[in-house]
Amino acid sequence: MPLRTDILARLLLERLLAHGPSTEAEIRDAIEARSPGRSEEVIQWASQAGLVRHYHRRNDDVAMLEARSRPRSLAA
């Protein structure tokens, strides 16, 4: 049974809180290792839910993700 998108997004948030900002490629690899084919869906869901911020580094334009803050609940 595949993990739900919100649970994968929570795992993504926990990784970002523990390790700090990461490249989008690293995050995609981590999600794909746990749930193949779901990285785009999880990153979009986490961004729309306000869990993560997606940006590009100025010096080399690499796509990055960082945690916005620890949510009170994912039920919202």
Contacts in CASP RR format, 6 or more apart in sequence:
PFRMAT RR
TARGET T0000
AUTHOR 0000-0000-0000
METHOD contacts of the structure
MODEL  1
MPLRTDILARLLLERLLAHGPSTEAEIRDAIEARSPGRSEEVIQWASQAG
LVRHYHRRNDDVAMLEARSRPRSLAA
2 35 0 8 1.000
2 38 0 8 1.000
3 34 0 8 1.000
3 35 0 8 1.000
5 38 0 8 1.000
5 41 0 8 1.000
5 42 0 8 1.000
5 45 0 8 1.000
6 45 0 8 1.000
6 49 0 8 1.000
6 74 0 8 1.000
8 31 0 8 1.000
8 34 0 8 1.000
8 35 0 8 1.000
8 38 0 8 1.000
8 42 0 8 1.000
9 42 0 8 1.000
9 45 0 8 1.000
9 46 0 8 1.000
9 49 0 8 1.000
9 51 0 8 1.000
9 74 0 8 1.000
10 51 0 8 1.000
10 74 0 8 1.000
11 34 0 8 1.000
12 27 0 8 1.000
12 30 0 8 1.000
12 31 0 8 1.000
12 42 0 8 1.000
12 43 0 8 1.000
12 46 0 8 1.000
12 51 0 8 1.000
12 52 0 8 1.000
12 65 0 8 1.000
13 46 0 8 1.000
13 51 0 8 1.000
13 52 0 8 1.000
13 67 0 8 1.000
13 70 0 8 1.000
13 71 0 8 1.000
15 22 0 8 1.000
15 27 0 8 1.000
15 30 0 8 1.000
16 22 0 8 1.000
16 27 0 8 1.000
16 52 0 8 1.000
16 65 0 8 1.000
16 66 0 8 1.000
16 67 0 8 1.000
17 67 0 8 1.000
17 70 0 8 1.000
20 66 0 8 1.000
20 67 0 8 1.000
21 64 0 8 1.000
21 65 0 8 1.000
21 66 0 8 1.000
22 64 0 8 1.000
22 65 0 8 1.000
22 66 0 8 1.000
23 62 0 8 1.000
23 63 0 8 1.000
23 64 0 8 1.000
23 65 0 8 1.000
24 43 0 8 1.000
24 54 0 8 1.000
24 62 0 8 1.000
24 63 0 8 1.000
24 64 0 8 1.000
24 65 0 8 1.000
25 63 0 8 1.000
27 39 0 8 1.000
27 43 0 8 1.000
27 65 0 8 1.000
28 39 0 8 1.000
28 40 0 8 1.000
28 43 0 8 1.000
31 38 0 8 1.000
31 39 0 8 1.000
31 42 0 8 1.000
31 43 0 8 1.000
32 38 0 8 1.000
32 39 0 8 1.000
35 42 0 8 1.000
43 52 0 8 1.000
43 54 0 8 1.000
43 65 0 8 1.000
46 52 0 8 1.000
47 53 0 8 1.000
47 54 0 8 1.000
49 71 0 8 1.000
49 74 0 8 1.000
49 76 0 8 1.000
50 68 0 8 1.000
50 71 0 8 1.000
51 67 0 8 1.000
51 68 0 8 1.000
51 71 0 8 1.000
52 65 0 8 1.000
52 66 0 8 1.000
52 67 0 8 1.000
52 68 0 8 1.000
53 65 0 8 1.000
53 66 0 8 1.000
53 67 0 8 1.000
53 68 0 8 1.000
54 63 0 8 1.000
54 64 0 8 1.000
54 65 0 8 1.000
55 63 0 8 1.000
55 64 0 8 1.000
55 66 0 8 1.000
56 62 0 8 1.000
56 63 0 8 1.000
56 64 0 8 1.000
57 64 0 8 1.000
END
